[in-house]
Structures are given as C-alpha cells and as structure tokens.
Amino acid sequence: MTMKQVQTSLLDQLRAMGADIDVFRAQVADYMEMYKICTALKKDIRERGTIITETGSTGQKITKCNPSIKELRDTNKSMLAILKQLGLSVETVVTADDDEL
C-alpha cells in the first residue's frame, strides 16, 4: 500500500463517520509524517541490521541494538494513538457496504 493510499483511506474513513473536520485532517497529516518516519526507520534496520557496531567515545568498537528499533516502536505507538483518537479501529471501520445502508 502506498503512502497516498493510506492517506486516502484514512480521509475516507473520516468522511464516512461524518468527522471530516480540520482538526482531524491535521491529525491525519501528523499520522502521515510518522508514516514517513516509519519507512525511513525500517529502511535503516534493513540496511544496518538489528545489531550495529559503532565506535564509542573511547575509540573502542561497541556492539549495540540499532536505535532505530526503539524509535520505530515509539513511532508506531504514536501512530496507534492517533488512530485511537480518530476513533479508527477494526471494530469501527466503515466499508463500502456500510456506505450503502
């Protein structure tokens, strides 16, 4: 799914729920910024791996968990919080069939 498809889907849900107002569209915009961040973090994890080696302040090589993993987890939590604030969940999703009722 492309970023544009995700954004369109979220905005469609707002319209279907009668909640297509500026403040909620702004939250969708914030969600999409976090979506970009998630994409970049996933790319970093794919490229560098889950465990990375860096040079510490003393010049010694150190092995540590890729910090992108924690950032990805935190960003995902924030994205889920936005969806919750918007009232979007598997229980509340409006499908095309629901629109016809």
Phi, psi and omega in degrees: 000132180279164178300319180297321179295320178297312181298315179299318180298315179296315180294323176299319179296318177300315179298317182296330180269000182071029184239029182275078180237164186307313184297323180283326175295325177295323178293324176296320178298318176298318178302317182291326175296319178292328176300317177298317180297316178301318180299316180293320179294319178297320178298316179299318180295319177298318185283316185262343181090178182277334177244130182237159176245129180228165174268124180283179183296337178269002180090356179279146174285132177234146177253132181210167177293138177300121181298342178296335179296312179295318180297321178296315179300314180295320179294318177299320178299318179294321178295318178296324178296321178296314179301319179296316179299324179281352180077025182258123177205175179296334179282335186251359183299138179259123179264172179300324179297322180294327180297331184278350182287000000 
